[in-house]
Amino acid sequence: MQTILLSREEVGRRAKELYENNIRQQVEREENIGKMVIIDIETGDYAVDKTGIESARYLRNKHPLARFFGIRIGYKVAASFSGEMERDTR
């Protein structure tokens, strides 16, 4: 697979589009709220775990050169420096 250079903004845009159109309805369940979904922005593959580390390892083994983006399920942000994160109520 040929690597294409993308800006951080484009990586984020693609990941959010994949999440909204394909992934959200599959992962956004009560038992997954607060977990991380890691998305391969080129293939659309994704994996879910508590911190995202195991998901990233799993996906990296499948696609060594892929670019990933993490989204915290049920929240507007993946991490917070202040300790508070706002829930996404969509």
MMTF fields as JSON, N, C-alpha, C and O atoms, coordinates in Angstrom:
{
  "mmtfVersion": "1.0.0",
  "mmtfProducer": "UNKNOWN",
  "numBonds": 359,
  "numAtoms": 360,
  "numGroups": 90,
  "numChains": 1,
  "numModels": 1,
  "chainsPerModel": [1],
  "groupsPerChain": [90],
  "chainIdList": ["A"],
  "bondAtomList": [4, 2, 8, 6, 12, 10, 16, 14, 20, 18, 24, 22, 28, 26, 32, 30, 36, 34, 40, 38, 44, 42, 48, 46, 52, 50, 56, 54, 60, 58, 64, 62, 68, 66, 72, 70, 76, 74, 80, 78, 84, 82, 88, 86, 92, 90, 96, 94, 100, 98, 104, 102, 108, 106, 112, 110, 116, 114, 120, 118, 124, 122, 128, 126, 132, 130, 136, 134, 140, 138, 144, 142, 148, 146, 152, 150, 156, 154, 160, 158, 164, 162, 168, 166, 172, 170, 176, 174, 180, 178, 184, 182, 188, 186, 192, 190, 196, 194, 200, 198, 204, 202, 208, 206, 212, 210, 216, 214, 220, 218, 224, 222, 228, 226, 232, 230, 236, 234, 240, 238, 244, 242, 248, 246, 252, 250, 256, 254, 260, 258, 264, 262, 268, 266, 272, 270, 276, 274, 280, 278, 284, 282, 288, 286, 292, 290, 296, 294, 300, 298, 304, 302, 308, 306, 312, 310, 316, 314, 320, 318, 324, 322, 328, 326, 332, 330, 336, 334, 340, 338, 344, 342, 348, 346, 352, 350, 356, 354],
  "bondOrderList": [1, 1, 1, 1, 1, 1, 1, 1, 1, 1, 1, 1, 1, 1, 1, 1, 1, 1, 1, 1, 1, 1, 1, 1, 1, 1, 1, 1, 1, 1, 1, 1, 1, 1, 1, 1, 1, 1, 1, 1, 1, 1, 1, 1, 1, 1, 1, 1, 1, 1, 1, 1, 1, 1, 1, 1, 1, 1, 1, 1, 1, 1, 1, 1, 1, 1, 1, 1, 1, 1, 1, 1, 1, 1, 1, 1, 1, 1, 1, 1, 1, 1, 1, 1, 1, 1, 1, 1, 1],
  "groupList": [{"groupName": "MET", "atomNameList": ["N", "CA", "C", "O"], "elementList": ["N", "C", "C", "O"], "formalChargeList": [0, 0, 0, 0], "bondAtomList": [1, 0, 2, 1, 3, 2], "bondOrderList": [1, 1, 2], "singleLetterCode": "M", "chemCompType": "L-PEPTIDE LINKING"}, {"groupName": "GLN", "atomNameList": ["N", "CA", "C", "O"], "elementList": ["N", "C", "C", "O"], "formalChargeList": [0, 0, 0, 0], "bondAtomList": [1, 0, 2, 1, 3, 2], "bondOrderList": [1, 1, 2], "singleLetterCode": "Q", "chemCompType": "L-PEPTIDE LINKING"}, {"groupName": "THR", "atomNameList": ["N", "CA", "C", "O"], "elementList": ["N", "C", "C", "O"], "formalChargeList": [0, 0, 0, 0], "bondAtomList": [1, 0, 2, 1, 3, 2], "bondOrderList": [1, 1, 2], "singleLetterCode": "T", "chemCompType": "L-PEPTIDE LINKING"}, {"groupName": "ILE", "atomNameList": ["N", "CA", "C", "O"], "elementList": ["N", "C", "C", "O"], "formalChargeList": [0, 0, 0, 0], "bondAtomList": [1, 0, 2, 1, 3, 2], "bondOrderList": [1, 1, 2], "singleLetterCode": "I", "chemCompType": "L-PEPTIDE LINKING"}, {"groupName": "LEU", "atomNameList": ["N", "CA", "C", "O"], "elementList": ["N", "C", "C", "O"], "formalChargeList": [0, 0, 0, 0], "bondAtomList": [1, 0, 2, 1, 3, 2], "bondOrderList": [1, 1, 2], "singleLetterCode": "L", "chemCompType": "L-PEPTIDE LINKING"}, {"groupName": "SER", "atomNameList": ["N", "CA", "C", "O"], "elementList": ["N", "C", "C", "O"], "formalChargeList": [0, 0, 0, 0], "bondAtomList": [1, 0, 2, 1, 3, 2], "bondOrderList": [1, 1, 2], "singleLetterCode": "S", "chemCompType": "L-PEPTIDE LINKING"}, {"groupName": "ARG", "atomNameList": ["N", "CA", "C", "O"], "elementList": ["N", "C", "C", "O"], "formalChargeList": [0, 0, 0, 0], "bondAtomList": [1, 0, 2, 1, 3, 2], "bondOrderList": [1, 1, 2], "singleLetterCode": "R", "chemCompType": "L-PEPTIDE LINKING"}, {"groupName": "GLU", "atomNameList": ["N", "CA", "C", "O"], "elementList": ["N", "C", "C", "O"], "formalChargeList": [0, 0, 0, 0], "bondAtomList": [1, 0, 2, 1, 3, 2], "bondOrderList": [1, 1, 2], "singleLetterCode": "E", "chemCompType": "L-PEPTIDE LINKING"}, {"groupName": "VAL", "atomNameList": ["N", "CA", "C", "O"], "elementList": ["N", "C", "C", "O"], "formalChargeList": [0, 0, 0, 0], "bondAtomList": [1, 0, 2, 1, 3, 2], "bondOrderList": [1, 1, 2], "singleLetterCode": "V", "chemCompType": "L-PEPTIDE LINKING"}, {"groupName": "GLY", "atomNameList": ["N", "CA", "C", "O"], "elementList": ["N", "C", "C", "O"], "formalChargeList": [0, 0, 0, 0], "bondAtomList": [1, 0, 2, 1, 3, 2], "bondOrderList": [1, 1, 2], "singleLetterCode": "G", "chemCompType": "PEPTIDE LINKING"}, {"groupName": "ALA", "atomNameList": ["N", "CA", "C", "O"], "elementList": ["N", "C", "C", "O"], "formalChargeList": [0, 0, 0, 0], "bondAtomList": [1, 0, 2, 1, 3, 2], "bondOrderList": [1, 1, 2], "singleLetterCode": "A", "chemCompType": "L-PEPTIDE LINKING"}, {"groupName": "LYS", "atomNameList": ["N", "CA", "C", "O"], "elementList": ["N", "C", "C", "O"], "formalChargeList": [0, 0, 0, 0], "bondAtomList": [1, 0, 2, 1, 3, 2], "bondOrderList": [1, 1, 2], "singleLetterCode": "K", "chemCompType": "L-PEPTIDE LINKING"}, {"groupName": "TYR", "atomNameList": ["N", "CA", "C", "O"], "elementList": ["N", "C", "C", "O"], "formalChargeList": [0, 0, 0, 0], "bondAtomList": [1, 0, 2, 1, 3, 2], "bondOrderList": [1, 1, 2], "singleLetterCode": "Y", "chemCompType": "L-PEPTIDE LINKING"}, {"groupName": "ASN", "atomNameList": ["N", "CA", "C", "O"], "elementList": ["N", "C", "C", "O"], "formalChargeList": [0, 0, 0, 0], "bondAtomList": [1, 0, 2, 1, 3, 2], "bondOrderList": [1, 1, 2], "singleLetterCode": "N", "chemCompType": "L-PEPTIDE LINKING"}, {"groupName": "ASP", "atomNameList": ["N", "CA", "C", "O"], "elementList": ["N", "C", "C", "O"], "formalChargeList": [0, 0, 0, 0], "bondAtomList": [1, 0, 2, 1, 3, 2], "bondOrderList": [1, 1, 2], "singleLetterCode": "D", "chemCompType": "L-PEPTIDE LINKING"}, {"groupName": "HIS", "atomNameList": ["N", "CA", "C", "O"], "elementList": ["N", "C", "C", "O"], "formalChargeList": [0, 0, 0, 0], "bondAtomList": [1, 0, 2, 1, 3, 2], "bondOrderList": [1, 1, 2], "singleLetterCode": "H", "chemCompType": "L-PEPTIDE LINKING"}, {"groupName": "PRO", "atomNameList": ["N", "CA", "C", "O"], "elementList": ["N", "C", "C", "O"], "formalChargeList": [0, 0, 0, 0], "bondAtomList": [1, 0, 2, 1, 3, 2], "bondOrderList": [1, 1, 2], "singleLetterCode": "P", "chemCompType": "L-PEPTIDE LINKING"}, {"groupName": "PHE", "atomNameList": ["N", "CA", "C", "O"], "elementList": ["N", "C", "C", "O"], "formalChargeList": [0, 0, 0, 0], "bondAtomList": [1, 0, 2, 1, 3, 2], "bondOrderList": [1, 1, 2], "singleLetterCode": "F", "chemCompType": "L-PEPTIDE LINKING"}],
  "groupTypeList": [0, 1, 2, 3, 4, 4, 5, 6, 7, 7, 8, 9, 6, 6, 10, 11, 7, 4, 12, 7, 13, 13, 3, 6, 1, 1, 8, 7, 6, 7, 7, 13, 3, 9, 11, 0, 8, 3, 3, 14, 3, 7, 2, 9, 14, 12, 10, 8, 14, 11, 2, 9, 3, 7, 5, 10, 6, 12, 4, 6, 13, 11, 15, 16, 4, 10, 6, 17, 17, 9, 3, 6, 3, 9, 12, 11, 8, 10, 10, 5, 17, 5, 9, 7, 0, 7, 6, 14, 2, 6],
  "groupIdList": [1, 2, 3, 4, 5, 6, 7, 8, 9, 10, 11, 12, 13, 14, 15, 16, 17, 18, 19, 20, 21, 22, 23, 24, 25, 26, 27, 28, 29, 30, 31, 32, 33, 34, 35, 36, 37, 38, 39, 40, 41, 42, 43, 44, 45, 46, 47, 48, 49, 50, 51, 52, 53, 54, 55, 56, 57, 58, 59, 60, 61, 62, 63, 64, 65, 66, 67, 68, 69, 70, 71, 72, 73, 74, 75, 76, 77, 78, 79, 80, 81, 82, 83, 84, 85, 86, 87, 88, 89, 90],
  "secStructList": [7, 7, 7, 7, 7, 7, 7, 2, 2, 2, 2, 2, 2, 2, 2, 2, 2, 2, 0, 0, 0, 0, 0, 2, 2, 2, 2, 7, 1, 4, 4, 4, 6, 6, 7, 3, 3, 3, 3, 3, 6, 6, 6, 7, 7, 3, 3, 3, 3, 1, 1, 1, 2, 2, 2, 2, 2, 2, 2, 2, 2, 2, 7, 6, 6, 7, 7, 3, 3, 3, 3, 3, 6, 6, 5, 1, 7, 1, 7, 7, 1, 1, 1, 7, 7, 7, 5, 7, 7, 7],
  "xCoordList": [0.845, 0.0, 0.886, 1.829, 0.598, 1.37, 0.949, -0.24, 1.931, 1.645, 1.393, 2.175, 0.287, -0.059, 0.052, -0.471, 0.723, 0.878, -0.42, -0.959, -0.915, -2.136, -1.87, -1.059, -2.548, -2.427, -3.152, -3.974, -2.846, -3.555, -5.041, -5.865, -5.375, -6.789, -7.509, -8.646, -6.842, -7.45, -7.588, -8.592, -6.6, -6.693, -7.889, -8.674, -8.036, -9.162, -10.492, -11.454, -10.56, -11.805, -12.233, -13.403, -11.271, -11.591, -12.051, -13.014, -11.36, -11.73, -13.123, -13.92, -13.418, -14.745, -15.842, -16.937, -15.556, -16.532, -16.789, -17.938, -15.722, -15.879, -16.67, -17.543, -16.354, -17.039, -18.524, -19.358, -18.857, -20.268, -21.055, -22.205, -20.457, -21.19, -21.205, -22.139, -20.191, -20.076, -19.889, -20.356, -19.216, -18.756, -19.629, -19.882, -20.094, -20.819, -21.951, -22.047, -22.81, -23.965, -23.578, -24.387, -22.354, -21.895, -21.236, -21.315, -20.59, -19.812, -20.426, -20.093, -21.307, -21.807, -22.929, -24.118, -22.487, -23.368, -22.917, -21.774, -23.798, -23.507, -22.196, -21.432, -21.918, -20.696, -19.423, -18.327, -19.553, -18.382, -18.18, -17.147, -19.124, -18.994, -17.722, -17.516, -16.886, -15.629, -14.44, -13.299, -14.669, -13.573, -13.109, -13.77, -11.959, -11.402, -11.658, -11.498, -12.056, -12.104, -10.96, -10.839, -10.125, -9.003, -9.383, -9.782, -9.258, -9.712, -8.531, -7.735, -8.429, -7.477, -8.17, -9.148, -7.681, -8.398, -8.342, -9.097, -7.468, -7.36, -8.252, -8.816, -8.393, -9.183, -10.554, -11.467, -10.707, -11.946, -11.996, -12.982, -10.946, -10.884, -10.832, -10.308, -11.377, -11.34, -11.322, -11.655, -10.929, -10.932, -11.195, -10.894, -11.764, -12.161, -11.491, -11.452, -10.969, -10.519, -10.499, -10.798, -10.154, -10.244, -9.378, -9.844, -8.137, -7.223, -6.85, -6.331, -7.107, -6.735, -5.394, -5.075, -4.613, -3.273, -3.345, -2.672, -4.147, -4.263, -4.893, -4.51, -5.853, -6.484, -5.473, -5.449, -4.642, -3.617, -2.614, -2.193, -2.23, -1.307, -1.938, -1.3, -3.184, -3.904, -3.959, -3.649, -4.354, -4.448, -3.079, -2.949, -2.063, -0.702, -0.195, 0.517, -0.556, -0.166, -0.845, -0.253, -2.068, -2.789, -2.287, -2.171, -1.994, -1.615, -0.435, -0.648, 0.788, 1.958, 2.165, 2.734, 1.731, 1.986, 0.758, 0.771, -0.279, -1.542, -1.439, -0.567, -2.364, -2.502, -3.785, -4.845, -3.666, -4.785, -5.262, -4.53, -6.51, -7.102, -7.95, -8.69, -7.849, -8.619, -9.755, -9.609, -10.892, -12.067, -12.567, -12.722, -12.824, -13.393, -14.897, -15.583, -15.393, -16.801, -17.696, -17.536, -18.638, -19.608, -19.164, -19.887, -17.986, -17.461, -17.059, -16.819, -16.987, -16.604, -15.096, -14.63, -14.332, -12.871, -12.322, -12.994, -11.098, -10.475, -9.784, -9.682, -9.31, -8.601, -8.802, -9.164, -8.556, -8.712, -7.612, -7.288, -7.04, -6.017, -6.628, -5.975, -7.874, -8.524, -9.224, -9.671, -9.325, -9.963, -11.446, -12.068, -12.03, -13.452, -13.621, -12.98, -14.505, -14.791, -16.296, -17.068, -16.699, -18.111, -18.639, -18.043, -19.77, -20.39, -20.992, -21.469, -20.96, -21.605, -23.001, -23.144, -24.014, -25.381, -26.174, -27.401, -25.467, -26.18, -26.798, -27.434],
  "yCoordList": [-1.179, 0.0, 1.237, 1.326, 2.164, 3.401, 4.354, 4.529, 4.966, 5.915, 7.3, 7.799, 7.906, 9.252, 10.177, 9.872, 11.298, 12.235, 13.003, 13.609, 12.972, 13.679, 14.555, 14.215, 15.675, 16.542, 15.891, 14.994, 16.344, 15.86, 16.126, 15.313, 17.262, 17.627, 16.651, 16.258, 16.267, 15.327, 13.933, 13.256, 13.507, 12.215, 12.234, 11.285, 13.299, 13.439, 13.48, 12.85, 14.214, 14.309, 12.946, 12.571, 12.211, 10.88, 9.928, 9.181, 9.961, 9.076, 9.399, 8.493, 10.669, 11.054, 10.686, 10.293, 10.811, 10.42, 8.907, 8.468, 8.123, 6.667, 6.321, 5.453, 7.013, 6.739, 7.043, 6.216, 8.199, 8.599, 7.735, 7.39, 7.378, 6.665, 5.147, 4.497, 4.568, 3.113, 2.475, 1.361, 3.167, 2.51, 2.825, 1.935, 4.049, 4.484, 3.526, 3.101, 3.182, 2.359, 0.946, 0.256, 0.515, -0.807, -0.816, -1.814, 0.283, 0.276, 1.07, 0.829, 2.004, 2.888, 2.204, 2.451, 1.334, 0.592, 0.888, 1.284, 0.7, 1.041, 0.426, 1.095, -0.825, -1.486, -0.91, -1.171, -0.133, 0.46, 1.935, 2.494, 2.584, 4.004, 4.231, 3.602, 5.129, 5.447, 4.685, 5.048, 3.645, 2.91, 3.658, 4.582, 3.24, 3.854, 2.97, 1.751, 3.592, 2.906, 3.478, 4.693, 2.589, 2.984, 2.634, 1.505, 3.608, 3.463, 3.577, 4.512, 2.612, 2.691, 3.526, 3.078, 4.712, 5.643, 5.245, 5.78, 4.323, 3.913, 2.722, 2.658, 1.772, 0.566, 0.614, -0.1, 1.449, 1.474, 0.419, 0.341, -0.408, -1.385, -0.638, 0.473, -1.25, -0.626, -1.703, -2.861, -1.302, -2.19, -1.339, -0.146, -1.977, -1.28, -1.946, -3.173, -1.141, -1.62, -0.448, 0.683, -0.711, 0.306, 1.532, 2.662, 1.325, 2.455, 2.738, 3.811, 1.785, 1.94, 1.32, 1.163, 0.971, 0.431, -0.945, -1.186, -1.837, -3.177, -3.119, -3.877, -2.229, -2.073, -1.598, -2.095, -0.641, -0.14, -1.244, -1.353, -2.053, -3.173, -4.174, -4.623, -4.513, -5.456, -4.943, -5.678, -3.682, -3.111, -2.957, -3.139, -2.626, -2.464, -3.796, -3.819, -4.906, -6.222, -6.528, -7.181, -6.066, -6.282, -5.369, -5.788, -4.127, -3.108, -2.292, -1.233, -2.762, -2.122, -0.647, 0.082, -0.184, 1.201, 2.104, 3.246, 1.599, 2.344, 3.54, 3.609, 4.483, 5.623, 5.455, 5.164, 5.644, 5.418, 6.721, 7.708, 6.686, 7.804, 7.198, 6.244, 7.746, 7.236, 8.16, 9.382, 7.555, 8.286, 7.61, 6.39, 8.413, 7.857, 7.735, 8.723, 6.528, 6.239, 6.948, 6.797, 7.722, 8.413, 9.76, 10.384, 10.222, 11.501, 12.393, 11.916, 13.681, 14.651, 14.734, 15.18, 14.306, 14.325, 12.98, 12.242, 12.666, 11.406, 11.494, 10.494, 12.687, 12.871, 14.303, 15.189, 14.51, 15.847, 16.114, 15.256, 17.297, 17.684, 18.136, 18.076, 18.588, 19.074, 17.971, 18.19, 16.785, 15.67, 15.535, 14.57, 16.48, 16.407, 16.29, 17.003, 15.369, 15.206, 15.281, 14.698, 16.007, 16.201, 15.034, 14.662, 14.459, 13.354, 13.869, 15.001, 13.03, 13.302, 12.703, 11.484, 13.525, 13.065, 12.804, 12.715, 12.683, 12.389, 11.036, 10.638],
  "zCoordList": [0.0, 0.0, 0.0, 0.786, -0.852, -0.938, 0.17, 0.434, 0.813, 1.874, 1.281, 0.472, 1.7, 1.253, 2.45, 3.522, 2.279, 3.379, 3.6, 2.674, 4.832, 5.193, 6.396, 7.258, 6.452, 7.627, 8.805, 8.615, 10.011, 11.21, 11.092, 11.511, 10.52, 10.367, 9.434, 9.695, 8.349, 7.397, 8.013, 7.791, 8.776, 9.468, 10.412, 10.435, 11.187, 12.108, 11.391, 11.83, 10.292, 9.526, 8.992, 9.079, 8.438, 7.901, 9.006, 8.831, 10.134, 11.244, 11.765, 12.009, 11.936, 12.435, 11.449, 11.853, 10.162, 9.146, 9.196, 9.143, 9.297, 9.433, 10.69, 10.667, 11.791, 13.057, 12.937, 13.308, 12.432, 12.345, 11.372, 11.647, 10.237, 9.19, 9.341, 8.872, 9.986, 9.996, 11.366, 11.601, 12.262, 13.487, 14.692, 15.503, 14.837, 16.033, 16.403, 17.554, 15.44, 15.743, 16.201, 16.822, 15.898, 16.309, 17.689, 18.406, 18.064, 19.309, 20.444, 21.604, 20.15, 21.202, 21.986, 21.782, 22.892, 23.795, 25.222, 25.449, 26.155, 27.55, 28.036, 28.731, 27.689, 28.17, 27.552, 28.048, 26.48, 25.837, 26.148, 25.778, 26.813, 27.113, 27.93, 28.968, 27.452, 28.121, 27.568, 27.853, 26.792, 26.17, 24.927, 24.454, 24.41, 23.208, 21.999, 22.063, 20.902, 19.614, 18.793, 18.636, 18.272, 17.427, 15.997, 15.712, 15.097, 13.725, 12.771, 12.857, 11.861, 10.759, 9.688, 9.091, 9.446, 8.557, 7.092, 6.281, 6.739, 5.341, 5.019, 3.927, 5.952, 5.687, 6.351, 5.937, 7.378, 8.131, 9.213, 9.947, 9.336, 10.425, 11.745, 11.817, 12.79, 14.109, 15.181, 14.928, 16.371, 17.53, 18.767, 18.793, 19.795, 21.024, 22.22, 22.314, 23.126, 24.435, 25.405, 25.023, 26.64, 27.691, 27.411, 27.559, 27.013, 26.828, 25.381, 25.073, 24.488, 23.092, 22.748, 21.569, 23.737, 23.481, 22.821, 21.819, 23.367, 22.786, 21.402, 20.511, 21.22, 19.909, 18.878, 17.752, 19.259, 18.338, 17.998, 16.847, 18.965, 18.699, 17.737, 16.785, 17.993, 17.137, 15.699, 14.761, 15.53, 14.192, 13.537, 12.326, 14.321, 13.785, 13.235, 12.23, 13.886, 13.381, 12.047, 11.189, 11.868, 10.613, 9.496, 8.345, 9.846, 8.865, 9.414, 10.005, 9.229, 9.849, 9.507, 10.32, 8.349, 7.949, 8.081, 7.623, 8.694, 8.777, 9.714, 10.58, 9.509, 10.41, 11.204, 10.651, 12.513, 13.417, 14.039, 14.122, 14.471, 15.185, 16.289, 16.051, 17.499, 18.63, 19.016, 19.027, 19.333, 19.795, 21.06, 21.097, 22.112, 23.338, 23.133, 22.869, 23.256, 22.972, 23.99, 25.201, 23.462, 24.302, 24.836, 25.612, 24.436, 24.92, 23.76, 22.651, 24.021, 23.0, 22.802, 21.754, 23.802, 23.718, 24.181, 24.903, 23.762, 24.142, 25.503, 26.214, 25.867, 27.132, 27.605, 26.83, 28.907, 29.468, 30.472, 31.294, 30.406, 31.372, 32.69, 33.731, 32.65, 33.87, 34.643, 35.768, 34.05, 34.737, 34.455, 34.898, 33.727, 33.4, 31.902, 31.129, 31.5, 30.084, 29.888, 30.65, 28.855, 28.577, 27.742, 26.731, 28.177, 27.438, 26.139, 26.059, 25.143, 23.859, 23.936, 24.026, 23.903, 24.138, 22.857, 22.888, 21.733, 20.485, 20.497, 19.52]
}
